[in-house]
Amino acid sequence: MTRTWVAVLVVGLLALGCHERPLEVPAQAPSGEAWLNDKQVADARIAVEPARVRPVGAPVIAPARVAFNDLKVAHVFSPVAGRVMQVLAQPGDRVKKGTALASIHSPDVGQAVADLARAQADLQVSEQEERRQKELFEARAGSRRDLETAVAAAARARAEFARADEKARLLRSEGLQVTQSAEIRSPIDGEVISRNINPGMEVQGQYSGGQAVELFTVGELSAVWILADVFAIDVPRLAVGAPARASLPAFPGRTFDGTVDWISGALDPATRTARVRIKLANPDRALKPEMLGTVEMAGRSRESLAVPRSAVLRLGENRFVFVADGKAPDGRARFVRRNVDLDDDGGDVVAVTRGLEPGERIVTEGAILLLGML
């Protein structure tokens, strides 16, 4: 009897088991797709945005140095030879145009004035003789030969006077007094950047045939230039007026904004680079000539279908993105791997030439995690 009840119980349990529903096994995503539930999407921090047409163009970055604005700097030389008697300006001084920078004892100045006076006297005598000989010739009391000699002498005297007057006027235009003490004056408003003379020093003059030495550099630092050397491949992407931003190791965390002012029409034959000039304001005079740094210039942009660089993955020679393609049959979010062709110029966004359509939703964050789920 006991065995009979046991058999009946076993048969009953088997019968009940035959009426239970089978366990459901989640569907498998096909190759090239990843299916994620809501929790997995949140945990992976998946971010999605539509592909769209936008400006594409990476900035041009080049090494650069700070330079004077050539129109606001003057290199001061002595026009005459002499000995430095007094230095009247020091580096850092603000000076106006015409301010005396140094005093030089120079016999050249007195010689120029004496030459002018002598030439003027000779000219008066020659012109009087020319008039007298002309009157005598007209009265038939003098010979033609004497008249021609007087005319030639007067012409030579005029030429000598013109030479002496021009030299004296040139020295006067330099701000020199008509004594043997010459004052060297600033030709522009600005700041004395450097001084290369001391009292008692002998200097050569620009007009005396010697090797003249620069005595002072006067410049205005409220506006400076940044000179950059740009590779030939990047030159077509630049344009005058484009915004630029300079960074220098001397000022970590600080940038200086300016605009592209000039682009060289020829390349340096040694470096194969083009010189580019950026004009920028320097109100606090923090930038000093010959400081080194880098400059980032906005390149020409074009309209193209583009995606953020973070959306693009590379596997071997293939580049691809993940496209959010609705829901899978079981309701999970469906992400499809899509191969794309790119026109990459190094910017934050990458132009897509094939493989995507505007409006398709692509994964911009977390794509690398999806790759591990394929």
Buried (B, 14 or more C-beta within 10 A) or exposed (E): EEEEEEEEEEEEEEEEEEEEEEEEEEEEBEEEBBBBBEEBBEEBEBBBBEBEEBEBBBBBBBEBBBBBBEEBBBBBBBBBBBBBBEBBBEEEBEBEEEBBBBBBBBBBBBEBBEBBEEBBEBBEEBBEBBEBBBEBBEEEEBEEEBBEBBBEBBEEBBEBBEEBBEBBEBBBEBBBEEEBBBBBBBBBBBBBBEBEBEEEBEBBBBBBEBEBEEBBBBBBBBBBBBBBBBEEEBBEBBEEEBEBBBBBEEBEEEEBEBBBBEBBEEBEEEEEBBBBBBBBEBEEEBBBBEBEBBBBBBBEBEEBBBBBBBBBBEEEEEBBBBBBBEEBEEEBBBBBBBEBEBEBBEBEBBBBEEBBEEEBBBBBBBBEBBBEEE
